[in-house]
Amino acid sequence: EGVRLPSLTPIWRSAEFQEREIFDLYGIQFEGHPDLRRILMWDEFKDYPMRKDYREPDDYEYEPTPHDDVLERAKQHYAPRPQLDGAENITAQP
């Protein structure tokens, strides 16, 4: 809680996004970072989801997305091509 580290962005500008990810997921503050704000989670999110003490809220409800059945739909439209795809052990039915 309240961990602060010096930013590496003055040395390596490319560290900017990695430091923002670490801040967003673990809550570690980087002193001297030019733009330390959330990059993955929304602004109203108050926790740090990669920390060991993070607990998923009890009122969380799973909401399926249109992408949940992509693999099943792909299997319906594309027959396996082991000789072309290089996978000799495909078990899916055409």
C-alpha positions in Angstrom: 0.0 0.0 0.0 1.4 3.4 -1.0 4.5 2.0 -2.8 6.4 4.7 -4.7 9.3 4.2 -7.1 11.2 6.6 -9.4 10.0 6.6 -12.9 12.3 5.2 -15.7 10.7 7.4 -18.3 13.5 10.1 -18.2 15.9 7.3 -19.2 13.6 5.2 -21.4 10.7 7.0 -22.8 9.1 3.7 -23.8 8.7 2.8 -20.2 5.7 5.1 -20.0 3.0 2.6 -20.9 4.5 -0.2 -18.8 4.5 2.1 -15.7 0.9 3.1 -16.4 -0.1 -0.6 -16.6 1.7 -1.3 -13.3 0.0 1.7 -11.7 -3.4 0.6 -13.0 -3.2 -3.0 -12.0 -1.0 -2.9 -8.9 -1.3 0.7 -7.6 2.4 1.4 -7.6 3.1 5.2 -8.0 6.0 6.3 -10.2 7.4 9.6 -9.2 8.3 11.8 -12.1 6.1 10.0 -14.6 4.7 12.5 -17.1 1.2 11.0 -17.4 0.4 8.6 -14.6 -3.3 7.7 -15.0 -5.3 4.6 -15.6 -4.7 2.9 -19.0 -6.7 -0.4 -18.8 -9.4 0.1 -16.1 -12.0 2.9 -16.1 -11.4 6.0 -14.0 -14.1 5.1 -11.5 -12.6 1.7 -10.7 -11.1 2.1 -7.2 -9.1 -1.1 -6.7 -6.0 -2.7 -8.3 -7.1 -6.1 -9.7 -3.7 -7.8 -9.9 -2.9 -7.4 -6.2 -3.2 -10.5 -4.0 -5.6 -8.6 -1.6 -8.1 -7.8 -4.5 -11.5 -9.5 -4.1 -14.0 -9.6 -6.8 -17.2 -7.8 -5.8 -20.1 -10.0 -4.7 -22.5 -8.2 -7.0 -20.5 -9.0 -10.1 -22.7 -10.5 -12.9 -21.3 -12.2 -15.9 -22.5 -10.7 -19.1 -21.9 -12.8 -22.2 -20.4 -10.9 -25.2 -20.9 -11.5 -28.9 -17.4 -12.9 -28.9 -18.1 -15.8 -26.5 -19.2 -18.1 -29.3 -16.6 -17.2 -32.0 -14.9 -20.6 -31.9 -18.1 -22.5 -32.2 -19.2 -20.3 -35.2 -15.8 -20.8 -36.8 -16.1 -24.6 -36.5 -19.4 -24.4 -38.3 -18.1 -22.4 -41.3 -14.6 -23.9 -41.8 -13.7 -27.5 -42.2 -10.4 -28.7 -40.8 -7.5 -28.7 -43.3 -4.8 -30.8 -41.7 -2.5 -31.0 -44.7 -2.7 -27.2 -45.3 -2.7 -26.1 -41.7 0.1 -28.4 -40.6 -2.0 -30.1 -37.8 -2.3 -33.8 -38.4 -4.2 -34.5 -35.2 -7.2 -32.3 -35.6 -10.2 -34.1 -34.2 -13.0 -31.6 -35.1 -15.6 -32.9 -37.5 -15.9 -31.1 -40.9 
